[in-house]
């Protein structure tokens, strides 16, 4: 909002012609500043009666405040914010992090970190808005449900919709107990305020599913909703020899199809359904080729013991695991946009998931995978596995992997970054003077 003048003398200009005497009390508005400089570009002009060389006034780039509570060194949200901040920093923007102190300042692009009280979401939200005024931040971009921010990215989906989804599958008493938990009540209350029809916030959803949920639950203005799918890094495909070597290291047998499941929060993501579907396929014995389920991620493996599953725990080099696998499964109950789904596509794996996964919108049925409507329908998943197993053991396999790879490769991090910055620039253009707009 504030111009950086090339010299202190450039703060005041005469409304008279450049050759006449200037008066320090006569000022012209900032909006006319650049026009005046152009007229005087090749002349000398007078400030306080003394001839001066023409000056160039540089206008401050907008400042962006990113809002995020907590910190995880391996978190997807943290990686996303860091990439976005780096992209804006390269464009000359000032980027600040408004957090709760856990994010190390040396790991934040530009190093500007403002620590706010880590209490309830309500008091944190109040502190964020007060900080915007104090620090004269031009735009607030939040990953937290903070009413009054300029842009909110609904990366975690709609909590209200998730609770309703749970209600359909839980006992009535358990659902009622959950709805009265202070944490759930606070989040629902903040969503109601954030997504009210009178809200001026622009909301970025990572799937059309989430955007529709927000509209249906809160009558949120359509024109303030933007859908920008997630982006993932691109990996070079492994050669057949490299793939065989990776399979050998992981203990995958020759002639055995490797079905991959990735993620934590196994109950919500449906690991039990995945195991039961593979078990059912094995019992039917329709093919000599076996299928084994490989689970990557942290979870209570002792609760899901089975002859058809291998638990790998957290895996660092996921690209090798994707490359060694044949098929991906995620019977999730609710996922705004499961990144692992897109990562699997990028690595050439057809995906079997549910319509409750926002990323399923990218899948063309029978080309890039299968989308199951009911997350608990073990039979439907088993049938889909059998169908894809048959195709992957045929001469179609290379063609299938290529189609999946091409589909996934169109959703890059760079594309996501550029689309997000476009939205930010649109919002800034409405609030900033023309000469400071991006």
VMD Tcl script that draws the C-alpha trace (Angstrom):
set ca {
  {0.00 0.00 0.00}
  {2.89 2.43 0.56}
  {5.24 3.73 -2.18}
  {8.99 3.59 -1.85}
  {10.30 6.94 -3.04}
  {13.72 7.24 -4.70}
  {14.49 10.20 -2.45}
  {12.81 11.98 0.43}
  {12.38 15.03 -1.80}
  {10.11 13.09 -4.13}
  {7.30 13.05 -1.56}
  {5.82 16.37 -2.71}
  {5.21 17.79 -6.19}
  {3.82 21.08 -7.47}
  {0.63 20.99 -9.49}
  {2.22 23.68 -11.72}
  {4.32 22.97 -14.81}
  {7.81 21.41 -14.26}
  {9.57 24.68 -15.07}
  {7.68 26.71 -12.47}
  {8.40 27.04 -8.76}
  {7.32 24.02 -6.65}
  {5.54 24.28 -3.36}
  {6.03 21.44 -0.83}
  {2.46 21.83 0.40}
  {0.99 21.10 -3.05}
  {0.73 17.34 -3.48}
  {-0.67 15.21 -6.27}
  {-2.40 11.88 -5.59}
  {-0.44 8.68 -5.92}
  {-2.66 7.64 -8.82}
  {-1.20 10.45 -10.97}
  {2.40 9.88 -9.89}
  {3.49 7.65 -12.75}
  {1.89 9.92 -15.39}
  {3.78 12.91 -14.04}
  {7.06 10.98 -14.05}
  {6.56 10.05 -17.71}
  {6.02 13.73 -18.64}
  {9.21 14.67 -16.80}
  {11.29 11.69 -17.93}
  {13.68 13.78 -20.04}
  {13.43 17.09 -18.17}
  {14.67 18.60 -14.95}
  {11.96 19.55 -12.49}
  {11.82 21.73 -9.43}
  {11.32 20.67 -5.82}
  {11.38 23.42 -3.20}
  {12.71 25.84 -5.82}
  {15.85 23.82 -6.73}
  {16.43 22.02 -10.04}
  {16.69 18.24 -9.58}
  {17.31 15.32 -11.95}
  {14.21 13.31 -12.83}
  {13.61 10.35 -10.51}
  {12.14 6.91 -10.93}
  {9.64 5.90 -8.28}
  {9.46 2.20 -7.49}
  {6.21 0.88 -6.10}
  {6.20 -1.75 -3.42}
  {5.18 -5.22 -4.54}
  {2.14 -6.66 -2.74}
  {2.67 -8.49 0.54}
  {1.07 -11.91 0.99}
  {0.38 -13.45 4.39}
  {0.11 -17.25 4.43}
  {-1.86 -18.71 7.32}
  {-0.96 -22.15 8.70}
  {-1.12 -23.58 12.22}
  {1.39 -26.21 13.30}
  {4.14 -27.75 11.19}
  {5.11 -31.15 9.80}
  {8.45 -31.61 8.06}
  {6.87 -34.20 5.75}
  {3.43 -32.59 5.45}
  {1.88 -32.10 2.02}
  {0.29 -28.79 3.05}
  {3.66 -27.44 4.20}
  {5.33 -28.48 0.94}
  {2.52 -26.84 -1.03}
  {2.74 -23.53 0.86}
  {6.52 -23.47 0.55}
  {6.38 -23.96 -3.25}
  {3.75 -21.25 -3.59}
  {5.71 -18.80 -1.41}
  {8.91 -19.49 -3.38}
  {7.10 -18.79 -6.65}
  {5.78 -15.46 -5.36}
  {9.15 -14.53 -3.86}
  {10.76 -15.04 -7.27}
  {8.21 -12.62 -8.71}
  {9.22 -9.98 -6.18}
  {6.34 -10.36 -3.72}
  {6.83 -10.11 0.02}
  {5.74 -13.39 1.64}
  {5.05 -13.79 5.36}
  {3.98 -16.83 7.35}
  {1.38 -16.32 10.07}
  {1.70 -19.41 12.21}
  {1.97 -20.75 15.72}
  {5.74 -20.98 16.07}
  {6.43 -24.57 15.02}
  {7.56 -23.73 11.47}
  {11.33 -22.92 11.60}
  {11.90 -19.43 10.17}
  {15.01 -20.60 8.28}
  {12.84 -23.06 6.34}
  {10.31 -20.42 5.27}
  {11.06 -18.60 1.96}
  {12.26 -15.11 2.88}
  {12.42 -15.98 6.58}
  {9.54 -13.70 7.68}
  {7.54 -15.68 10.24}
  {5.01 -14.10 12.60}
  {4.09 -16.20 15.64}
  {0.47 -15.97 16.80}
  {-1.21 -17.51 19.88}
  {-1.75 -21.25 19.50}
  {-5.08 -21.43 21.31}
  {-8.50 -22.17 19.84}
  {-9.21 -21.64 16.15}
  {-11.53 -18.76 17.13}
  {-8.84 -16.76 18.94}
  {-6.23 -17.67 16.34}
  {-8.55 -16.27 13.64}
  {-8.94 -12.98 15.51}
  {-5.16 -12.72 15.85}
  {-4.71 -13.31 12.10}
  {-7.04 -10.46 11.13}
  {-5.45 -8.09 13.66}
  {-2.02 -9.00 12.31}
  {-3.11 -8.14 8.78}
  {-3.90 -4.59 9.85}
  {-0.80 -4.17 11.98}
  {1.63 -5.51 9.37}
  {-0.28 -3.87 6.48}
  {-0.55 -7.19 4.64}
  {-2.29 -6.83 1.27}
  {-3.69 -10.37 1.00}
  {-4.27 -13.26 3.39}
  {-4.05 -16.76 1.90}
  {-5.15 -19.36 4.42}
  {-5.09 -23.12 4.74}
  {-6.95 -22.73 8.03}
  {-10.69 -22.05 8.40}
  {-10.34 -18.35 9.24}
  {-13.41 -16.20 8.42}
  {-12.46 -12.89 6.85}
  {-9.33 -13.95 4.93}
  {-9.05 -12.98 1.28}
  {-8.46 -16.50 -0.05}
  {-9.10 -19.83 1.63}
  {-7.80 -23.06 0.11}
  {-10.10 -25.89 1.13}
  {-7.39 -28.54 0.85}
  {-8.87 -30.59 3.70}
  {-12.34 -30.54 2.19}
  {-15.50 -29.68 4.09}
  {-15.56 -30.91 7.68}
  {-19.35 -30.61 7.76}
  {-19.62 -32.99 4.78}
  {-17.19 -35.45 6.34}
  {-19.21 -35.58 9.58}
  {-22.37 -36.26 7.57}
  {-20.58 -39.03 5.70}
  {-19.55 -40.63 9.01}
  {-23.09 -40.29 10.32}
  {-24.39 -42.58 7.59}
  {-21.97 -45.37 8.59}
  {-21.81 -45.07 12.39}
  {-24.23 -46.00 15.15}
  {-26.55 -43.13 16.09}
  {-25.09 -42.76 19.59}
  {-21.53 -42.56 18.27}
  {-22.46 -40.01 15.64}
  {-24.23 -37.85 18.24}
  {-21.24 -38.05 20.55}
  {-18.89 -36.96 17.75}
  {-21.08 -34.01 16.80}
  {-20.90 -32.69 20.37}
  {-17.13 -32.86 20.66}
  {-15.76 -29.30 21.15}
  {-13.26 -29.61 18.26}
  {-15.93 -30.68 15.74}
  {-18.37 -28.02 16.92}
  {-15.76 -25.27 16.61}
  {-14.74 -26.28 13.07}
  {-18.37 -26.51 11.91}
  {-19.07 -23.08 13.43}
  {-16.06 -21.56 11.66}
  {-17.09 -23.15 8.35}
  {-20.58 -21.71 8.71}
  {-19.12 -18.22 9.09}
  {-16.39 -18.65 6.45}
  {-18.81 -19.94 3.79}
  {-21.79 -17.71 4.56}
  {-23.57 -16.18 1.53}
  {-22.36 -12.74 2.69}
  {-18.69 -13.79 2.82}
  {-16.24 -11.91 0.59}
  {-13.64 -14.69 0.75}
  {-12.57 -16.40 -2.47}
  {-12.40 -20.17 -1.97}
  {-10.08 -22.49 -3.88}
  {-11.27 -26.11 -3.88}
  {-9.01 -28.88 -5.14}
  {-11.93 -30.80 -6.66}
  {-15.38 -30.12 -8.07}
  {-16.72 -32.46 -5.38}
  {-15.58 -30.12 -2.59}
  {-16.84 -27.03 -4.44}
  {-20.26 -28.62 -4.80}
  {-20.36 -29.55 -1.11}
  {-19.63 -25.95 -0.13}
  {-22.38 -24.63 -2.40}
  {-24.95 -27.17 -1.25}
  {-24.33 -26.85 2.48}
  {-23.94 -23.05 2.73}
  {-25.32 -21.45 -0.46}
  {-21.88 -19.95 -1.00}
  {-21.64 -17.62 -4.06}
  {-20.67 -19.57 -7.18}
  {-18.50 -16.75 -8.55}
  {-16.26 -16.90 -5.47}
  {-15.48 -20.61 -5.91}
  {-12.45 -21.69 -7.93}
  {-11.50 -25.31 -8.65}
  {-7.74 -25.94 -8.97}
  {-6.68 -29.62 -8.83}
  {-3.53 -30.55 -6.95}
  {-0.26 -30.98 -8.79}
  {2.48 -33.56 -8.27}
  {6.11 -33.90 -9.36}
  {6.82 -35.83 -12.56}
  {9.08 -38.87 -12.44}
  {10.95 -40.44 -15.33}
  {9.58 -43.93 -16.01}
  {11.87 -46.80 -15.09}
  {13.17 -49.18 -17.71}
  {11.96 -52.80 -17.57}
  {15.29 -53.84 -16.00}
  {15.08 -51.12 -13.34}
  {11.48 -52.09 -12.62}
  {12.42 -55.77 -12.22}
  {15.25 -54.77 -9.87}
  {12.88 -52.66 -7.76}
  {10.40 -55.53 -7.52}
  {13.16 -57.88 -6.43}
  {14.31 -55.49 -3.69}
  {10.73 -55.20 -2.39}
  {10.24 -58.96 -2.46}
  {7.64 -59.02 -5.25}
  {7.60 -62.37 -7.03}
  {7.72 -62.84 -10.79}
  {4.30 -63.33 -12.33}
  {2.63 -61.83 -9.27}
  {0.55 -58.68 -9.68}
  {1.34 -55.99 -7.11}
  {-1.66 -53.98 -5.90}
  {-0.61 -50.81 -4.07}
  {-2.34 -48.91 -1.24}
  {-0.75 -45.69 0.04}
  {-1.67 -43.50 3.00}
  {-2.27 -43.22 6.73}
  {-5.67 -43.05 8.41}
  {-6.40 -46.55 7.20}
  {-9.96 -46.76 8.50}
  {-11.08 -43.73 6.51}
  {-9.06 -44.68 3.44}
  {-10.53 -48.19 3.40}
  {-7.60 -50.55 3.86}
  {-9.94 -53.25 5.24}
  {-12.09 -53.15 2.11}
  {-8.97 -53.41 -0.05}
  {-7.77 -56.50 1.86}
  {-11.15 -58.21 1.73}
  {-11.47 -57.55 -2.01}
  {-8.10 -59.20 -2.68}
  {-8.99 -62.11 -0.39}
  {-12.25 -62.63 -2.26}
  {-10.43 -62.59 -5.58}
  {-7.99 -65.20 -4.29}
  {-10.83 -67.46 -3.10}
  {-12.53 -67.33 -6.48}
  {-9.26 -68.48 -8.08}
  {-10.17 -67.28 -11.56}
  {-6.53 -66.91 -12.61}
  {-3.28 -68.71 -11.99}
  {-1.54 -65.37 -11.46}
  {-1.68 -64.23 -7.86}
  {-2.30 -60.69 -6.59}
  {-0.76 -59.31 -3.43}
  {-1.61 -56.06 -1.67}
  {1.27 -53.82 -0.63}
  {0.45 -51.15 1.97}
  {2.74 -48.12 2.36}
  {2.17 -45.76 5.27}
  {1.83 -45.70 9.02}
  {-1.02 -47.59 10.65}
  {-2.06 -50.39 13.07}
  {-0.93 -53.31 10.89}
  {-1.63 -55.83 13.68}
  {-5.36 -55.16 13.19}
  {-5.32 -56.15 9.52}
  {-3.30 -59.36 9.32}
  {-3.86 -61.36 6.13}
  {-2.00 -63.72 3.80}
  {-2.61 -61.36 0.87}
  {-1.10 -58.19 2.37}
  {2.41 -56.88 3.03}
  {2.85 -53.85 5.32}
  {5.83 -51.70 4.37}
  {5.44 -48.86 6.87}
  {6.49 -45.33 5.80}
  {8.42 -45.44 2.51}
  {10.93 -42.73 1.55}
  {11.47 -43.55 -2.13}
  {7.86 -43.81 -3.20}
  {8.70 -43.49 -6.90}
  {10.38 -46.92 -6.80}
  {7.35 -48.47 -5.11}
  {4.98 -46.96 -7.66}
  {7.19 -48.13 -10.52}
  {7.34 -51.68 -9.16}
  {3.55 -51.94 -8.74}
  {0.89 -52.83 -11.30}
  {-2.33 -51.37 -9.94}
  {-3.43 -48.84 -7.28}
  {-6.41 -49.07 -4.91}
  {-7.95 -46.55 -2.48}
  {-11.48 -47.39 -1.22}
  {-11.66 -44.10 0.71}
  {-14.74 -42.95 2.60}
  {-13.84 -39.28 2.04}
  {-10.86 -37.59 0.42}
  {-11.04 -34.05 -1.02}
  {-8.23 -35.00 -3.43}
  {-5.99 -37.95 -2.58}
  {-2.55 -37.00 -3.90}
  {-1.44 -40.63 -3.91}
  {-4.08 -41.28 -6.57}
  {-2.53 -38.70 -8.89}
  {0.98 -39.91 -8.09}
  {-0.06 -43.43 -9.11}
  {-1.41 -42.16 -12.44}
  {1.81 -40.25 -13.11}
  {3.72 -43.50 -12.60}
  {1.47 -45.34 -15.04}
  {-0.78 -47.24 -12.62}
  {-4.52 -47.60 -13.26}
  {-6.48 -46.53 -10.16}
  {-9.46 -48.16 -8.45}
  {-11.01 -45.70 -6.01}
  {-14.36 -44.25 -4.92}
  {-16.49 -41.31 -6.02}
  {-15.82 -39.88 -2.53}
  {-12.25 -39.17 -3.68}
  {-12.11 -35.79 -5.46}
  {-9.24 -37.06 -7.61}
  {-11.63 -39.61 -9.16}
  {-12.81 -36.75 -11.37}
  {-9.60 -37.16 -13.38}
  {-10.26 -40.83 -14.12}
  {-11.94 -41.93 -17.33}
  {-13.71 -45.20 -16.57}
  {-11.97 -48.18 -18.12}
  {-9.08 -46.05 -19.40}
  {-7.31 -44.78 -16.28}
  {-9.07 -46.95 -13.72}
  {-12.45 -47.62 -12.10}
  {-14.60 -45.49 -9.79}
  {-16.79 -47.34 -7.26}
  {-19.81 -45.51 -5.84}
  {-20.08 -47.37 -2.51}
  {-16.80 -47.38 -0.51}
  {-17.93 -50.45 1.47}
  {-18.89 -52.61 -1.54}
  {-16.21 -55.31 -1.34}
  {-17.80 -57.24 -4.20}
  {-17.59 -54.23 -6.55}
  {-13.90 -53.75 -5.76}
  {-13.20 -57.45 -6.24}
  {-14.89 -57.42 -9.66}
  {-12.90 -54.35 -10.68}
  {-9.65 -56.01 -9.56}
  {-10.41 -59.10 -11.62}
  {-11.19 -57.02 -14.69}
  {-8.00 -54.96 -14.46}
  {-5.89 -58.00 -13.64}
  {-6.98 -59.65 -16.86}
  {-6.09 -56.57 -18.91}
  {-2.74 -56.02 -17.20}
  {-1.74 -59.61 -18.00}
  {-2.56 -59.08 -21.67}
  {-0.80 -57.19 -24.45}
  {-2.75 -54.07 -23.40}
  {-0.54 -53.52 -20.37}
  {1.93 -51.08 -21.96}
  {-0.86 -49.12 -23.61}
  {-2.73 -48.86 -20.29}
  {0.34 -47.63 -18.41}
  {1.05 -45.05 -21.11}
  {-2.52 -43.68 -21.01}
  {-2.40 -43.36 -17.22}
  {0.99 -41.67 -17.32}
  {-0.17 -39.09 -19.87}
  {-3.28 -38.31 -17.86}
  {-1.38 -37.77 -14.63}
  {1.39 -35.75 -16.26}
  {-1.03 -32.99 -17.24}
  {-1.52 -32.07 -13.55}
  {1.86 -30.67 -12.58}
  {2.95 -28.56 -9.63}
  {3.79 -25.74 -12.04}
  {0.26 -25.75 -13.44}
  {-1.24 -25.65 -9.95}
  {1.13 -22.84 -8.93}
  {0.32 -20.69 -11.97}
  {-3.45 -21.15 -11.59}
  {-3.28 -20.25 -7.89}
  {-1.22 -17.12 -8.52}
  {-3.73 -16.07 -11.20}
  {-6.50 -16.16 -8.58}
  {-4.34 -14.23 -6.12}
  {-3.61 -11.58 -8.75}
  {-7.34 -11.26 -9.52}
  {-8.12 -10.66 -5.84}
  {-5.24 -8.19 -5.44}
  {-6.37 -6.26 -8.52}
  {-9.73 -5.58 -6.84}
  {-8.18 -4.23 -3.63}
  {-4.99 -2.44 -4.67}
  {-4.53 0.84 -6.58}
  {-4.01 0.28 -10.30}
  {-0.33 1.16 -10.19}
  {0.31 -1.53 -7.55}
  {-1.82 -4.28 -9.04}
  {0.06 -7.33 -10.37}
}
mol new
graphics top color blue
foreach p $ca { graphics top sphere $p radius 0.5 }
foreach p [lrange $ca 0 end-1] q [lrange $ca 1 end] { graphics top cylinder $p $q radius 0.2 }
display resetview
